[in-house]
Each structure stands twice: as C-alpha cells, then as structure tokens.
Amino acid sequence: MRSKKISLFDSINIIFMLLLIFVTLYPLYYMGIISISSGSAASSGEVFWRPVEIDFKAYQVILNDASIVRSYFNTIFYTGAGVIVNLLMTALCAYPLSRKHMYGRSFLALFVVFTMFFDGGLIPRYMVVHSLGMVNTVWAILIPTAINVFNMILMRTFFEDIPEALHESAVIDGYGEFRIFYKIVLPLSLPVMATMFLFYAVAHWNSFFPALIYLNEKQLYPMQIILRNIVIAGDMASQSAALGSAEAGLSVMTENIKYACVFVAILPVLIIYPFVQKYFVQGAMLGSVKG
C-alpha cells in the first residue's frame, strides 16, 4: 500500500514538472518558430506548433541593420566591463565589513544596508550623474550600479565563514590586509565570485533602464533599448517594410522581426545557462547555513 502511495505521488510530481517545463519552454519555442516562419503565416495566426513556410529573412534583416549589430556589441561591452567593476567594488566593500574587529564596522554596515531600502529617487540620481559629467557616457551605465547591496551581503557572509586562523597566520607571516585579501581570501572565494559573476552578468545583459535614462546617442544604446523600441514602440515597422520589400520581393513582417530580435538577444543566456545553473543554486544557498 505504501509503495502505491509513493508511486502515485511520484506520478503526480512527474506530470506537474512536465507541465511546468512545457509552460516554461513553449514561449521560447514559439518565438523561434515565429521568427523563421513566413510573414503572412505569422500575421494570420497559422503558426502554433511548427514553423510554416520556413524563411530566415527576418534574421537577414536584423543582421544587416547596423544599429542592431552595434547595440549587440555594446551590450557585450557593458556586460563585460560592468561585471569587472561590480566584482571589484563588491569585494572591496564586503571584505572590510567581514572583518569582525574593524572599527565602525556595524555603523558602516548599517549605512550600506540603509541604501538597500531607501533611495533618493530617479531625479536626484540623474542630477548626481549629470553633475559628475557621466550623462551620455559608458560610465553612466557602469558606475551607478557598481554595487548591489544584496550581493555584497552574500559575499560578506562568505568571507566571514573563512577561518580566522588563516588570517592570523598570515598576519604572523607579515601579510598586510590587501595582501591577505589578494593572496588568501580571493583564491578561497572562487565559488562566491563565480556566483556573483553570473548574477551581475545576467543583470547587465537584461538591463535597459539606465541606458534609457542616461544615454542620448544611439551609438551607445545596448541591445535592450533597441528591443524596447521594436517591441513596444514599433519603431521597426517602417524599417522592416522597406527592408522587406527590397529583399527579392519577399515581405518580412514586423512580427517576425520582433521575435527574431528577442531570440537573438536571449540566445547567449540560453546557451550558457545550462552549464552554469549549479552556481545559481549555490548562490541562492550562500549564507543560508551557518556552521
């Protein structure tokens, strides 16, 4: 009787998980098949389970568009440079706060955490960025988001779990704090650094609001701003019609281009995530168990 109950429970779990997988993956699959279907089939609602009249013209349109290609490389640069700045600043903030004997540690920790719950607002933040001369520069994307307080707390908790005996032995050997941080703490902190790398990288890759607020030149736009303009504002409608009519008489509908752009934007994350998902799980557990 017990085995039957367990078997029934497992069956229900399997069915539920399969439904969850379907609900999660089908939108991605749908974007893919819409992007490679003909414009007429996409606009008439014929595409549901498989592509209809396969046509890669939408991808040719977006790859031949200089603004889209440029914004894609901008996103890669913002993600790479942003992650470097984030990891450096977060580690330099988390390590001193992890030292239990540092003078004023509690006050500084409270001061940092305070910014996690209270914010001056968009207008004061813009005025600060503008007064520093960072508007319409890459620094407006990298500097205001240099530290995520929640990620800093996770990193500080990890640093606190490093045995104090290592720090004391290093001091006896004549190491200073910077040398201890570089030679001992960082090599032991590769798991948390890898986790923070992934958290920050995904955040930068998907970010569009800072660019929307601080950037004025299209040459500096990341891919997400172009996507916003295409998906929400429909700026690609006239451009897609013109490009589509110029391509051997084959029409490329705006719907195809929208889904093709979204699919191209999320493709790197889809490729990388299966190989690094264990770090996301590990990151969710950081600091949850104290020994």
C-alpha positions as CSV (number, residue, x, y, z in Angstrom):
1,M,0.0,0.0,0.0
2,R,2.9,2.3,0.9
3,S,4.6,1.7,-2.5
4,K,1.4,2.5,-4.3
5,K,1.1,5.9,-2.5
6,I,4.7,6.7,-3.3
7,S,4.2,5.7,-6.9
8,L,1.1,7.9,-7.2
9,F,2.9,10.8,-5.6
10,D,5.8,10.4,-8.0
11,S,3.5,10.2,-10.9
12,I,1.7,13.5,-9.9
13,N,5.1,15.1,-9.5
14,I,6.3,14.0,-12.9
15,I,3.1,15.2,-14.5
16,F,3.4,18.6,-12.7
17,M,7.0,19.0,-13.6
18,L,6.3,18.2,-17.3
19,L,3.6,20.8,-17.4
20,L,5.9,23.3,-15.8
21,I,8.6,22.5,-18.3
22,F,6.1,22.9,-21.1
23,V,4.9,26.3,-19.8
24,T,8.5,27.5,-19.4
25,L,9.9,26.3,-22.7
26,Y,7.0,26.7,-25.1
27,P,7.2,30.6,-25.2
28,L,10.9,30.3,-26.3
29,Y,10.0,27.6,-28.8
30,Y,7.1,29.8,-30.1
31,M,9.4,32.8,-30.5
32,G,11.8,30.6,-32.5
33,I,9.2,29.2,-34.9
34,I,7.5,32.6,-35.4
35,S,10.9,34.2,-36.3
36,I,11.6,31.6,-39.1
37,S,8.0,31.4,-40.5
38,S,6.8,33.5,-43.4
39,G,5.3,36.9,-42.6
40,S,1.9,36.0,-43.9
41,A,1.7,32.9,-41.8
42,A,2.8,34.7,-38.7
43,S,0.3,37.6,-39.2
44,S,-2.6,35.2,-39.9
45,G,-2.0,33.1,-36.8
46,E,-1.2,29.9,-38.6
47,V,2.0,29.2,-36.6
48,F,1.4,27.3,-33.4
49,W,3.3,24.0,-33.2
50,R,5.8,24.2,-36.1
51,P,7.1,26.8,-38.4
52,V,5.1,27.5,-41.6
53,E,6.9,28.2,-44.9
54,I,10.3,28.5,-43.3
55,D,12.0,31.8,-44.1
56,F,15.1,33.3,-42.4
57,K,14.6,36.7,-44.0
58,A,13.9,38.3,-40.6
59,Y,17.4,37.3,-39.3
60,Q,19.0,38.7,-42.5
61,V,17.2,42.0,-41.9
62,I,18.4,42.4,-38.3
63,L,21.9,41.2,-39.0
64,N,22.1,43.7,-41.9
65,D,20.9,46.5,-39.7
66,A,24.0,48.5,-38.4
67,S,22.2,49.8,-35.3
68,I,21.2,46.4,-34.1
69,V,24.7,44.9,-34.7
70,R,26.3,47.8,-32.9
71,S,23.9,47.6,-30.0
72,Y,24.7,43.9,-29.6
73,F,28.4,44.6,-29.3
74,N,27.6,47.5,-26.9
75,T,25.7,45.1,-24.7
76,I,28.6,42.7,-24.7
77,F,30.9,45.5,-23.7
78,Y,28.6,46.8,-20.9
79,T,28.2,43.3,-19.6
80,G,31.9,42.5,-19.5
81,A,33.1,45.9,-18.2
82,G,30.2,46.1,-15.8
83,V,30.9,42.7,-14.3
84,I,34.5,43.6,-13.7
85,V,33.5,46.8,-11.9
86,N,30.8,45.0,-9.9
87,L,33.1,42.2,-8.7
88,L,35.9,44.6,-7.8
89,M,33.7,47.1,-5.9
90,T,31.6,44.5,-4.2
91,A,34.6,42.5,-3.0
92,L,36.4,45.7,-1.7
93,C,33.2,46.6,0.2
94,A,32.4,43.2,1.5
95,Y,35.8,42.2,2.8
96,P,36.3,45.1,5.3
97,L,32.7,44.6,6.6
98,S,33.5,40.9,7.1
99,R,36.4,41.7,9.5
100,K,34.9,41.5,12.9
101,H,37.5,43.7,14.6
102,M,37.3,46.6,12.2
103,Y,36.4,49.9,13.9
104,G,33.0,51.2,13.0
105,R,32.0,48.0,11.2
106,S,28.4,48.0,12.5
107,F,27.8,51.6,11.6
108,L,29.2,51.2,8.1
109,A,27.2,48.0,7.5
110,L,24.0,49.8,8.6
111,F,24.9,52.7,6.3
112,V,25.3,50.4,3.3
113,V,22.2,48.3,4.1
114,F,20.2,51.6,4.5
115,T,20.6,52.3,0.8
116,M,19.1,48.9,0.0
117,F,15.7,50.0,1.4
118,F,15.7,53.8,0.9
119,D,16.5,55.6,-2.3
120,G,16.7,59.2,-3.2
121,G,14.7,58.8,-6.3
122,L,15.2,59.0,-10.0
123,I,15.5,62.8,-10.3
124,P,18.2,63.2,-7.6
125,R,20.1,60.2,-9.0
126,Y,20.0,61.7,-12.5
127,M,21.2,65.1,-11.1
128,V,24.2,63.4,-9.4
129,V,25.1,61.5,-12.6
130,H,24.7,64.7,-14.6
131,S,26.8,66.8,-12.2
132,L,29.6,64.3,-12.5
133,G,29.6,64.6,-16.2
134,M,28.7,61.0,-16.9
135,V,25.5,61.5,-18.8
136,N,25.7,60.1,-22.3
137,T,28.9,58.1,-21.5
138,V,29.6,54.5,-20.7
139,W,30.3,55.5,-17.1
140,A,26.7,56.2,-16.6
141,I,26.0,52.5,-17.1
142,L,28.9,51.2,-15.1
143,I,29.3,53.4,-12.0
144,P,25.8,54.0,-10.6
145,T,25.2,50.2,-10.5
146,A,28.7,49.3,-9.3
147,I,27.5,47.6,-6.1
148,N,24.4,45.6,-5.5
149,V,23.8,45.6,-1.7
150,F,22.2,42.2,-1.6
151,N,25.1,40.6,-3.5
152,M,27.5,42.4,-1.2
153,I,25.8,40.9,1.9
154,L,26.1,37.4,0.4
155,M,29.8,38.0,-0.4
156,R,30.4,39.4,3.1
157,T,28.7,36.3,4.7
158,F,31.0,34.0,2.6
159,F,34.1,36.0,3.7
160,E,33.0,35.7,7.3
161,D,33.0,31.9,7.0
162,I,36.7,31.8,6.1
163,P,38.5,30.5,9.2
164,E,40.0,33.3,11.3
165,A,43.1,31.2,11.8
166,L,44.1,31.7,8.2
167,H,44.0,35.5,8.7
168,E,46.0,35.3,12.0
169,S,48.7,33.0,10.4
170,A,49.0,35.4,7.5
171,V,49.5,38.4,9.9
172,I,52.2,36.5,11.7
173,D,53.9,35.9,8.4
174,G,53.9,39.7,7.8
175,Y,51.0,40.0,5.4
176,G,49.0,43.2,5.2
177,E,45.3,43.3,4.7
178,F,45.5,43.9,0.9
179,R,47.9,41.0,0.5
180,I,45.7,38.8,2.7
181,F,42.7,39.8,0.6
182,Y,44.5,39.1,-2.7
183,K,46.6,36.0,-1.8
184,I,44.3,34.2,0.6
185,V,40.7,35.4,0.6
186,L,40.1,35.7,-3.1
187,P,41.5,32.3,-4.0
188,L,39.3,30.7,-1.4
189,S,36.3,32.7,-2.6
190,L,36.0,31.4,-6.2
191,P,32.5,29.8,-5.6
192,V,31.0,33.1,-4.4
193,M,32.9,35.1,-7.1
194,A,31.6,32.8,-9.8
195,T,28.1,33.2,-8.4
196,M,28.3,37.0,-8.3
197,F,29.7,37.0,-11.8
198,L,26.7,35.2,-13.1
199,F,24.2,37.4,-11.1
200,Y,25.8,40.6,-12.3
201,A,26.3,39.3,-15.9
202,V,22.6,38.4,-16.3
203,A,21.5,41.7,-14.7
204,H,23.7,43.7,-17.1
205,W,22.6,41.7,-20.1
206,N,19.0,42.3,-19.4
207,S,19.3,45.9,-18.2
208,F,17.8,48.7,-20.2
209,F,16.5,51.4,-17.8
210,P,19.9,53.1,-17.0
211,A,20.6,53.4,-20.7
212,L,17.1,54.7,-21.3
213,I,17.7,57.4,-18.7
214,Y,21.3,58.4,-19.2
215,L,22.1,57.8,-22.9
216,N,21.1,60.1,-25.7
217,E,23.2,58.8,-28.6
218,K,22.0,55.8,-30.5
219,Q,25.6,54.7,-31.0
220,L,25.8,53.9,-27.3
221,Y,22.5,52.1,-27.0
222,P,22.6,48.5,-25.7
223,M,20.5,45.8,-27.4
224,Q,17.8,46.0,-24.9
225,I,17.0,49.6,-25.8
226,I,16.7,48.6,-29.5
227,L,14.4,45.7,-28.4
228,R,12.3,48.0,-26.4
229,N,11.9,50.3,-29.4
230,I,11.0,47.4,-31.7
231,V,8.7,45.5,-29.3
232,I,6.9,48.4,-27.5
233,A,7.3,51.5,-29.6
234,G,7.1,49.7,-33.0
235,D,10.0,51.8,-34.4
236,M,11.0,48.9,-36.7
237,A,7.6,48.8,-38.5
238,S,8.5,51.2,-41.3
239,Q,12.1,50.0,-41.5
240,S,11.1,46.3,-41.7
241,A,8.6,47.1,-44.5
242,A,11.2,49.0,-46.5
243,L,13.9,46.3,-46.0
244,G,11.4,43.5,-46.7
245,S,10.3,45.0,-50.0
246,A,13.9,45.4,-51.1
247,E,14.8,41.8,-50.5
248,A,14.0,40.0,-53.7
249,G,10.3,40.9,-53.4
250,L,9.9,38.9,-50.2
251,S,8.0,40.6,-47.4
252,V,9.3,40.4,-43.9
253,M,6.5,41.2,-41.4
254,T,7.2,43.3,-38.3
255,E,6.1,40.3,-36.1
256,N,8.9,38.1,-37.5
257,I,11.5,40.8,-36.8
258,K,10.3,41.4,-33.3
259,Y,10.6,37.7,-32.3
260,A,13.9,37.3,-34.2
261,C,15.4,40.3,-32.3
262,V,14.2,38.9,-28.9
263,F,15.5,35.4,-29.8
264,V,18.9,36.8,-30.8
265,A,19.1,38.8,-27.6
266,I,18.4,35.9,-25.3
267,L,20.3,33.3,-27.2
268,P,23.6,33.7,-25.3
269,V,21.9,33.3,-22.0
270,L,20.0,30.2,-23.2
271,I,23.3,28.6,-24.4
272,I,25.3,29.4,-21.2
273,Y,22.7,28.9,-18.5
274,P,22.5,25.0,-18.6
275,F,26.3,24.8,-18.0
276,V,26.3,27.3,-15.0
277,Q,22.9,26.7,-13.4
278,K,24.6,25.0,-10.4
279,Y,26.2,28.3,-9.5
280,F,22.7,29.9,-9.4
281,V,21.6,27.2,-7.0
282,Q,24.7,27.7,-4.9
283,G,24.2,31.4,-4.9
284,A,20.7,31.0,-3.6
285,M,22.1,29.0,-0.7
286,L,25.0,31.3,0.2
287,G,24.8,32.4,3.7
288,S,21.7,30.3,4.4
289,V,23.6,27.8,6.6
290,K,25.9,28.9,9.3
291,G,28.2,26.3,10.9
